Amino acid sequence: MRPSDLDPAFISHAPGYWSEDATENWDDHRWQLRNRVDSLADLDLRLNLTDEERAGVLLAGTKLAMAITPHFFNLIDRDDPNCPIRRQVIPRIEEGWNAPEEMADPCGEDSHMPVPGLVHRYPDRVLFLVTDRCASYCRYCTRSRVVSGVGEQHLETQWEMAFKYLEKHTEVRDVLLSGGDPLLFSDDKLDKILTRLRAIPHIQFIRIGSRIPIFLPQRITPELCAMLKKHHPLFISIHSNHPRELTTEVRDALGRLADAGIPLGNQSVMLRGVNDSVEVQKALVQKLLMCRVKPYYLYQCDLINGSSHLRTPVAEGVAIIEGLRGHTTGYAIPQFVIDGPGGGGKIPINPNYVVDTASGKITLRNFEGEIFEYPDPTPISKETLKALNHRALNGCHCP
Ligand SMILES: *Cc1c(COP(=O)(O)O)cnc(C)c1O
């Protein structure tokens, strides 16, 4: 951990590994995408790779592609293979081993798709997978079976069928656009999708799940924000795991979204060697609040194939929530969830503050370990009620 990782200051890392002549194009998101680090040769130019990483990169070509925007790459430590940023985006050979508990589709999405690309798992909301591409690829991607386009399966979103399904299913009041990363689409394409959804009267609430504000903050242009704000109520869930990711550029991009009236939430994933400590999580959630982002969910890492080196025991996540609750702003505390393997949906996991539930009262402990009792309500007796009535009706207010 760099000492500055726990510092609340926002730091810009540009141009970092890139030469000064990159700086004139730095703010252009197209330049960022064109110059992604996506080959072993690109990596070797900039990092001292370990054997595990070198082998991992070769493997990635057939499982989940490697791609890292220059903006995000700059956050990586050159010499530290355990760098928390590096672990998220640079493949390692451990990805080549599937632990017995792991799966290709850990959230059972494929079995909940009434239309290819549309996951209808909950009564009133759907997950709409609109693309299989991202600005950079997270090594623990829960949808690595389709995302990046090099794996065994392919995402074939059936647009017309999906819109027809949504028009017919009046119980769907909430649509979550994800993928892949929907903010990779042009403003125009995204505008058309949102307009089509907004024409469906029963769809009240639209969300976009995106890591672009973190990987490619340059994409959050004033034009994009002006387009998005036509489609309110629209929320965005971002994905940030470590306080170093919140740079000045990211803070400003999030500020533009917030200024467009878009409520922002963050979804983090518990990752070994990245954010598996209370100190790092506390720095992250406090910095998110400074960016006007509410920490929404902290996910237990899904049982995706080749992820055991990044996953943590569930108890660690519970300990982190316990280390936050009461110790910092309530707004900063995400809900820790496990997506029930095989398609159970999100299940909340909380530290246990209930010590006992004997009849008539609950015994609790607070964040400092002190014990408190909260009794059930005592019913008012018929006699007392009668006496109160009598006194009130007779104009006597004495006790
Ligand atoms: C996460 C998820 C949602 C949204 O769940 P919320 O708890 O409302 O954020 C909807 N559909 C699917 C399939 C999901 O995985």
The ligand as an ORCA input file, in Angstrom:
! r2SCAN-3c Opt
* xyz 0 1
  C     -28.333     -6.890     -9.379
  C     -29.429     -7.220    -10.270
  C     -30.547     -6.375    -10.377
  C     -30.687     -5.114     -9.577
  O     -30.820     -5.392     -8.213
  P     -30.976     -4.218     -7.145
  O     -30.937     -4.887     -5.813
  O     -32.294     -3.547     -7.441
  O     -29.844     -3.270     -7.348
  C     -31.552     -6.764    -11.235
  N     -31.481     -7.905    -11.957
  C     -30.434     -8.731    -11.854
  C     -30.426     -9.995    -12.647
  C     -29.362     -8.412    -11.020
  O     -28.310     -9.238    -10.933
*
